[in-house]
Amino acid sequence: MWSRVGLLGSVALGSMFCSQKNKTEPSSYELKLIQVLFRHGARTPLKSIPDVLEAQWVPELLKAPTHTEIDYMVTDLHGGPRPPAPVEDSYRAKILTGGTYPGQLTTVGMQQLYDLGVRMRKRYMEEVPFLAPSFNPKEVYIRSTNIVRTIESAKCLVAGLFQQEQADVVSIHTEKAEKEILYPNYHGCNLLKLLSGPRWAESSTIPDIAADLQSVQSALGVDPDQRLDFILIRDDMVARETHGLPIPTVLEHWRNIVEQRAVDMINHIYEPSKRQNLQICVGPLFQLLLTNIEDKVQGTTSNPDRKLFLYSVHDTTLMPCLMAFGVFDMKWPPYAADITLELYQHRQTSQHYVKVSYIGQDQKIPGCKDVYCPLNEFKEAVSVYSLPDEHYQALCNSTEDHPKL
């Protein structure tokens, strides 16, 4: 999501990428809780590259397949009316060539999330009989950013996961924009705005990035005075390719550079090697994930039957989370990418463990002995970045220089 909220709430950091393929759950570990952060599916671009071959983003690209339909409603976090959606409103103030709005989930994207739901069904109902085969609100909690593409992505995942079987209406919970914690919130955190603003302007002037941008802009025939950057170019390029729409042929040569420089830009904007920068990007979200785990372990949850938390989010959510986990591979998360946290209890010792995976690959978190990370080690690794709400608010409202934490 590259609105002013999400675009300036992006961050990247290179780190060692450790992975191994998921294995069937070892019999000595009993699954207790699942939390999934997933990116929305394929969508229309947020902007089109100016002065180049136009793609036709026609309404037919947005038709919902019947198998993705469920009975659902969108509420605030307390079950009341859905809050205003200023980010979505900003998309709908513009129209792309072909007649659709920017940033809208397409039929392709809907199918991607449905397929993710089907894969989860295989994992958590067939391979490991953990979830009931029909949607049950006591078992499953769904939260989304208050943007149509993430709400619809959540709906499609649930349709695939439960094959449209539901005992009750599916509630998708949302938060008002200024309090959103499911992406780095530029509008809700003054310090994030203060730190990111100047570095955003600088990111396209870094010599290597600027030289490549000038070359790409010239090859495309785009006026040098047009405001263009690699994130915008990548966004339009990937959206077109995913939907089989034509892209300017010169971009074929520059594809890898565009991918690399988009991540390089994000990396510069936040200097994520500084702990504080990641804290204001993911601190409250990490706190939420830890609280859900702790409530399950301690038996203090008001919903003892809860087994699955689904969070429908953005690439700008997944990247800083991967960085904070120490497993970011310096590649932009694809549509429908997911980070999954599984809580286990050892059947003999009763000790708890957390396993993190990214797009189906188990991740060994730095600071953890193994992929199955003892809960105390996991909490220690994550607590470096997690922030209780009051600490987050205090940090965000500070405008003084902060030492490197």
C-alpha positions in Angstrom: 0.0 0.0 0.0 1.7 3.2 -1.1 -0.7 5.9 -0.1 0.8 8.5 2.1 -0.2 6.3 5.0 1.5 3.2 3.8 4.1 4.5 1.4 5.8 6.5 4.1 5.2 3.6 6.5 7.5 1.2 4.6 10.8 -0.1 5.7 13.3 -2.7 4.6 16.5 -4.3 6.0 18.7 -6.9 4.6 19.4 -9.8 7.0 20.3 -13.5 6.8 17.4 -15.5 5.4 17.1 -18.9 7.0 14.4 -21.2 5.9 13.5 -24.8 5.5 10.4 -26.4 4.1 7.4 -26.9 6.3 7.2 -30.4 7.8 4.2 -32.2 9.0 3.7 -31.4 12.7 5.9 -33.6 14.8 3.8 -35.8 17.1 5.5 -34.4 20.2 4.1 -30.9 19.5 0.4 -30.1 19.9 -0.9 -27.1 17.9 -2.6 -24.5 20.1 -3.0 -21.3 18.2 -2.5 -19.8 14.7 -2.0 -16.2 13.8 -1.7 -15.2 10.1 -0.7 -11.9 8.6 -1.4 -11.9 4.9 -1.0 -9.4 2.1 -4.0 -8.7 0.0 -4.3 -10.2 -3.5 -3.5 -8.8 -6.9 -5.0 -5.3 -7.5 -5.2 -2.4 -9.9 -2.1 -0.1 -9.6 -2.1 2.8 -7.2 -0.9 5.0 -10.1 0.0 4.5 -13.7 3.5 5.3 -15.1 2.9 8.6 -16.9 3.4 9.2 -20.6 3.7 5.5 -21.6 1.5 2.8 -23.1 -1.7 2.8 -21.1 -3.2 -0.4 -19.7 -7.0 -0.7 -19.8 -8.1 -1.4 -16.2 -11.7 -2.3 -17.1 -14.5 -3.2 -14.6 -14.6 -6.8 -15.9 -11.2 -7.4 -14.2 -12.9 -6.9 -10.8 -15.7 -9.5 -11.0 -16.0 -11.7 -7.9 -16.1 -15.4 -8.6 -19.2 -17.0 -7.0 -17.1 -19.5 -5.0 -15.5 -16.5 -3.1 -18.8 -15.2 -1.8 -19.7 -15.5 1.8 -22.2 -13.9 4.2 -20.1 -11.2 6.0 -20.2 -7.8 7.6 -17.6 -5.1 8.3 -17.5 -3.6 11.8 -15.3 -1.6 14.1 -13.2 -3.5 16.7 -16.1 -3.6 19.1 -18.7 -4.8 16.6 -20.2 -1.4 15.9 -20.4 0.4 12.5 -17.5 0.4 10.2 -15.3 3.5 10.7 -14.7 6.1 8.0 -12.1 5.0 5.4 -10.0 8.0 4.3 -7.4 5.9 2.6 -10.0 4.2 0.5 -11.7 7.6 -0.2 -8.4 8.9 -1.6 -8.3 6.0 -4.1 -11.8 6.6 -5.2 -11.1 10.3 -6.0 -9.2 9.0 -9.1 -10.0 6.8 -12.0 -7.6 4.7 -14.0 -7.7 4.3 -17.8 -10.4 1.7 -18.4 -12.8 3.0 -15.7 -11.8 1.4 -12.4 -10.4 2.9 -9.2 -6.7 2.5 -8.1 -5.9 -0.1 -5.5 -8.9 -2.4 -6.1 -8.8 -6.2 -5.7 -9.2 -8.0 -9.0 -10.6 -11.4 -9.9 -7.0 -12.7 -10.0 -6.4 -11.3 -6.5 -9.6 -12.8 -5.2 -8.6 -16.2 -6.5 -5.1 -15.9 -4.9 -6.6 -15.4 -1.4 -9.2 -18.2 -2.0 -6.2 -20.5 -2.9 -4.4 -19.4 0.3 -7.5 -20.4 2.3 -7.6 -23.8 0.5 -3.9 -24.4 1.4 -4.7 -23.5 5.1 -7.6 -25.9 5.0 -5.4 -28.7 3.9 -2.8 -27.8 6.6 -5.2 -27.2 9.5 -8.1 -29.6 8.8 -6.7 -32.4 6.8 -3.0 -32.8 7.7 -3.5 -31.6 11.3 -7.2 -31.8 12.4 -7.2 -28.5 14.3 -10.0 -26.2 12.9 -13.6 -27.1 12.5 -14.7 -27.5 8.9 -17.3 -24.7 9.1 -16.7 -21.1 10.1 -17.3 -20.6 13.8 -16.8 -17.0 15.3 -15.7 -18.5 18.6 -12.8 -20.2 16.9 -11.8 -17.6 14.3 -11.2 -13.8 14.6 -10.7 -11.7 11.5 -9.3 -8.2 11.4 -8.4 -6.1 8.3 -7.1 -2.7 7.5 -10.1 -0.5 6.6 -9.5 -0.7 2.9 -11.7 -2.5 0.4 -8.9 -4.7 -1.1 -7.9 -6.1 2.3 -11.5 -6.6 3.5 -12.3 -8.4 0.3 -9.1 -10.5 0.5 -10.1 -11.6 4.0 -13.5 -12.6 2.7 -12.0 -14.7 -0.1 -9.5 -16.4 2.2 -12.3 -17.4 4.6 -14.4 -18.7 1.6 -11.5 -20.9 0.6 -10.6 -22.0 4.2 -14.2 -23.1 5.0 -15.5 -23.7 1.5 -18.3 -21.2 2.1 -19.6 -23.3 5.1 -20.5 -21.0 8.0 -22.7 -21.3 11.1 -22.8 -17.5 11.5 -22.2 -14.3 9.7 -18.5 -13.6 9.3 -17.5 -10.4 11.0 -14.4 -8.5 9.7 -13.2 -6.1 12.2 -11.5 -2.7 11.3 -10.0 0.2 13.2 -10.2 4.0 12.4 -7.3 5.2 10.3 -5.5 7.3 13.0 -5.3 4.3 15.3 -4.5 1.6 12.8 -1.6 -0.6 13.9 -1.7 -3.1 11.0 0.7 -1.0 9.0 3.3 1.6 9.9 1.0 4.6 10.5 2.4 7.8 9.1 -0.7 9.8 10.1 -1.0 8.2 13.6 2.6 8.6 14.7 4.3 12.0 14.6 7.8 10.6 15.1 7.4 8.3 12.1 6.3 11.2 10.0 9.3 13.3 11.3 11.8 10.6 10.6 10.5 9.4 7.2 9.7 12.7 5.5 13.2 14.0 4.7 14.5 10.5 3.9 11.6 9.9 1.5 12.7 13.0 -0.5 16.3 11.9 -0.4 15.7 8.3 -1.5 15.5 9.1 -5.2 18.6 11.3 -5.1 21.0 8.7 -3.8 23.6 8.5 -6.6 23.1 4.9 -7.7 19.3 5.1 -7.4 19.2 8.4 -9.2 21.4 7.3 -12.0 19.3 4.2 -12.6 16.1 6.2 -12.4 17.3 8.7 -15.0 18.2 5.8 -17.3 14.8 4.1 -16.9 12.9 7.4 -17.3 14.9 8.2 -20.4 14.3 4.6 -21.8 10.6 5.0 -21.2 10.5 8.4 -22.8 9.0 10.0 -19.7 9.6 13.7 -19.3 12.4 14.2 -16.8 10.2 16.7 -14.9 7.6 14.0 -14.2 7.7 12.8 -10.6 8.5 9.1 -10.9 10.2 6.6 -8.6 11.0 2.9 -8.6 8.2 2.0 -6.2 5.6 3.5 -8.6 7.3 1.9 -11.6 7.4 -1.5 -9.9 3.8 -1.2 -8.7 2.4 -0.6 -12.2 4.8 -3.1 -13.8 3.8 -6.0 -11.5 0.1 -5.2 -11.6 0.2 -5.2 -15.4 2.2 -8.5 -15.6 -0.1 -10.2 -13.1 -3.2 -9.5 -15.2 -1.6 -10.1 -18.6 -1.7 -6.5 -19.6 0.9 -4.9 -21.9 4.0 -3.3 -20.3 6.4 -1.0 -22.1 8.9 -3.4 -23.7 11.9 -1.4 -22.4 10.9 -2.5 -18.9 11.8 -6.1 -19.7 15.5 -5.1 -19.7 15.2 -3.1 -16.5 13.0 -5.5 -14.5 15.6 -6.7 -12.0 16.9 -3.2 -11.5 13.4 -1.9 -10.8 12.8 -4.7 -8.2 16.1 -4.0 -6.5 15.9 -0.2 -6.4 12.3 -0.3 -5.1 13.6 -2.2 -2.0 16.7 0.0 -1.8 14.4 3.1 -1.6 12.4 1.6 1.2 15.6 0.7 3.0 16.9 4.2 2.9 13.7 5.9 4.0 13.7 4.4 7.5 17.3 3.3 8.3 15.8 0.2 9.9 19.1 -0.7 11.5 18.0 1.6 14.2 15.8 -0.2 16.7 13.5 2.7 17.2 12.5 2.9 13.6 11.2 -0.7 13.6 9.5 -0.1 16.9 7.4 2.7 15.6 6.6 0.5 12.5 5.6 -2.8 14.2 5.7 -2.2 17.9 1.9 -2.2 18.6 1.3 -5.1 16.2 4.0 -7.2 17.8 2.5 -6.4 21.2 -0.9 -7.7 19.9 0.6 -10.9 18.6 2.4 -11.5 21.9 -0.7 -10.8 23.9 -2.7 -13.3 21.9 0.0 -15.9 22.6 0.2 -15.1 26.3 -3.6 -15.1 26.7 -3.7 -18.6 25.2 -0.8 -19.9 27.3 -2.1 -18.4 30.6 -5.7 -19.3 29.9 -6.7 -15.6 30.5 -8.4 -15.1 27.2 -12.1 -14.2 27.2 -12.4 -16.5 24.2 -11.0 -19.9 25.3 -12.1 -21.6 22.0 -10.2 -19.1 19.8 -7.8 -21.0 17.5 -7.1 -18.7 14.6 -6.4 -14.9 14.2 -6.5 -13.6 10.6 -5.0 -10.2 9.9 -5.5 -8.9 6.4 -2.7 -6.4 5.7 -0.2 -5.0 3.2 3.3 -5.4 1.8 4.3 -2.5 4.0 3.1 -4.6 7.0 5.0 -7.7 6.1 8.4 -6.1 5.3 9.0 -4.5 8.7 7.7 -7.6 10.4 10.1 -9.8 8.5 12.9 -7.3 9.3 12.1 -7.3 13.0 12.0 -11.1 13.0 15.5 -11.0 11.3 14.4 -13.0 8.2 13.8 -10.4 5.5 15.2 -11.7 2.2 15.4 -8.2 0.5 12.6 -9.2 -1.9 9.3 -7.4 -2.2 6.5 -9.6 -0.7 4.3 -10.9 -3.5 0.5 -10.6 -3.6 -1.1 -13.0 -1.0 2.2 -13.5 0.8 1.7 -14.6 4.5 3.6 -14.7 7.8 2.2 -17.4 10.0 2.9 -17.8 13.7 2.0 -21.1 15.2 1.9 -21.7 19.0 2.6 -25.3 20.1 2.8 -27.1 23.4 5.1 -30.1 23.9 3.1 -33.1 24.9 5.7 -34.5 27.4 7.2 -31.3 28.9 4.1 -29.0 28.5 6.6 -26.3 27.4 5.4 -23.9 24.7 7.0 -23.1 21.4 6.4 -20.7 18.5 7.1 -21.5 14.9 7.2 -18.7 12.3 6.8 -19.3 8.5 6.8 -17.0 5.5 5.0 -18.1 2.3 5.2 -21.8 3.4 8.8 -21.7 4.5 9.7 -22.2 8.1 11.9 -19.5 9.5 14.6 -19.8 12.2 14.4 -16.6 14.1 17.8 -15.2 15.3 18.0 -15.8 19.0 16.1 -19.1 18.7 17.7 -22.5 19.0 15.5 -24.0 16.4 12.6 -23.5 14.0 10.4 -24.6 17.0 11.4 -21.6 19.2 11.0 -22.0 23.0 8.4 -19.4 24.0 10.8 -17.5 26.3 13.4 -17.2 23.5 10.7 -16.0 21.1 9.4 -13.4 23.5 12.9 -12.2 24.2 13.6 -11.8 20.4 10.3 -10.0 19.7 10.3 -7.8 22.8 13.2 -5.8 21.3 10.6 -4.3 19.0 7.2 -4.8 20.7 5.6 -1.7 22.4 2.6 -1.5 24.7 0.2 1.2 23.5 1.2 3.8 26.1 4.9 3.5 25.2 4.1 3.6 21.5 2.0 6.8 21.9 4.8 8.4 24.0 7.4 7.6 21.4 5.2 8.8 18.6 4.4 12.1 20.3 8.0 12.9 21.0 9.6 15.3 18.5 13.0 15.5 20.3 16.1 13.8 19.0 16.3 10.3 20.3 19.4 8.3 21.0 19.9 5.1 19.2 18.1 2.6 21.4 
